């Protein structure tokens, strides 16, 4: 297939941190195809720090998260006018949602590529076939789904596909170095991320405390990192720890510094979440604990040593926000401390 002709593409990657990290192989594939191609990305404030230091992003357009009602509609019209003025000639709905599809259309971008939804198919000029058809296999990783948009328009994708890759803001790295020093942390450390988006992805705080103690016995102290609104999870971990644990806690890091502290770590262990994908993209050895999510779709996209700890149940995977099979989500509750320790041993060695 002859590749679609375009010289000024814009990629729409809204919403979550992890999904944004998993878009970075698409950036690599585009630049491998045409190193001179300027790439613009539309994202939201939550995920912008992921891409701000990335050398393959030539222009980052940060738009406010969509609000409902007339005020939100007016905001979207303003964004569309801004995009129209930039004269992009191709838009890729990497996010896949309706907001991006409408913005591409309202901005008058002549070539609009995406996976079709019933409500937005007519907004696209080129609807991509299903990812399984593009890749010729039934199980498709999120990275492959996003790269499939390039395949759909004839842009070659390297084989094997590029891995996720992130870069650190030097100021954030310096700030984290100072924070670690003030906290008394010296030398190599593991990052432990005990938080998750919802209960079916949330391994028990007491289990994480056991893992922190185990890592300390291996000579690897832990930096426990959680995001805004998650301090109570960190406190639950702290309460479960023995008196001598060597861990330091960070509950107020901006995303740029969360990236930096993960980038500087010797190892990462945590729930299936954005920080796990950040660790993978920085090439950190890692263990990810899965509950309701499909690890075939969301496993770390990395060449670094890694393992997934999970229990296969007949009801899994599922959407996960509510457990309909058990009084509490057994998929995550049944993952044992010993199983996670075994995964750590497999990654770090005896």
Buried (B, 14 or more C-beta within 10 A) or exposed (E): EEEBEBEBBBBBBBBBBBBBBBBBBBBBBBBBBBEEBEBBBBBBEBBBBBBBBBEBBEEBBBBEEBEEEEEBEEBBEEBBEBBEEEEBBBBBBBBBBBBBBBBBBBBEBEBBBBBBBEEBEEBBBBBBEEBBEBBEEEEBBBBBBBBBBBBBBEBEBEEEBBBBBBBBBEEBBEBBBEBBEEEEBEEEBBBBBBBBBBBBBBBBBEBBBBBBBBBBEBEBBBBBBBBEEBBEBBBBBBEBBEEEBBBBBBBEBBBBBBBBBBBBBBBBBBBBBBBBBBBBBBBBBBBBBBBBBBBEBBBBBBEBBBBBBBBEBEEBBBEBEEBEEEEEBBBBBBBEBEBBBBBBBEBBEE
